[in-house]
Amino acid sequence: MDSQHALLSANRLTGAANNMNNLAINGGPKAVTNQLPGWPQFDDKAISAVAEVLRSGRVNYGPARTEWNLRRSMRSGRADRYLHRP
């Protein structure tokens, strides 16, 4: 490695060290200054669906649980466990 290349590498390392000192956790400026949306976000349809299950009093069983199991199993490729066959 020639001396000019070594000097450039040393400057990069020094610059990286200076950047580390300027992190927000070390008193530097914040990287994100805008307000981020809260997560998770639920729409009215999702909230209504949950409220319907809670009002039914059948939280751990019943049609909503069966539908949830079926949807989950379809995503994982195991829908045959919940599909009724004649």
N, C-alpha and C positions, 0 to 999 in steps of 0.2 A: 504494500500500500504506500503510495507516495505521500509526501508531507502535506500537499494541498488537500488530498482526499481525507487524510487523518484530521486535518484542521476542520474541514466541513463536518465530519462525523462528531467531533468534539463540540462544535457549535450547536449541532442538532441536540446533542445530549444536554447541553447547558440550557438550551431553549426549552426542552421538555421538562427539565427540573424547575425552571421558572414558571412554566405553565402549571405545574403541579402545586406550586405555592399560591397560585391565583385561583384555585378552586373555591367554590362557594363555602365548602366546609372549613376552609382555611381563612375565611374572611373576604374572599374575592366576590365578584358579582355573580348573581344567580344566573344559571344557564337558561332556565325557563321562567319567564316573567308573566306570561298570560295565564288566565284561569283555565284549568283543564276540566272537562265535564266529569261529573261524578260517575262512578262505575260500581256496580252494574246499573243500567237504566232499564226500567220496566215500562212498557206502554200500558194503556188502559185495558187492552185485551188480556194481557198476561195477568194483570192485577184482578180483573173480573173472574178469570178462570180459577185463580187461587182462592178468591173469596167464595166462589161457588162450592168448591171442595170443602172449605172450612165450614160453611153453613150447613152442608149435608151431614156433618158429624161422622163421616166415613173417610177419615184421612188415610188410614193404613190399609184399606181394602175398598172394594167397590169398583164401579166402572172407570173412575178417573185413574185409579192405580193400575187397572188392567190396560187402559190405553197408554199410560206412561211406560209400562213394561213392554208393550208391543212396539212403541216408537223406539225405545232404547235398544231392543233386540233387533229391530230392522237396521239400525245404524251399525250394529256389530255383526250383522249377518246371521243372527240366531232367531229369526222371526218364527221359525217352525215350532219353537217351544210354546208360543202363545196363540198360534193360529189353530182353530178347532177344525179338525178334519172329520168327515163322515165315516 
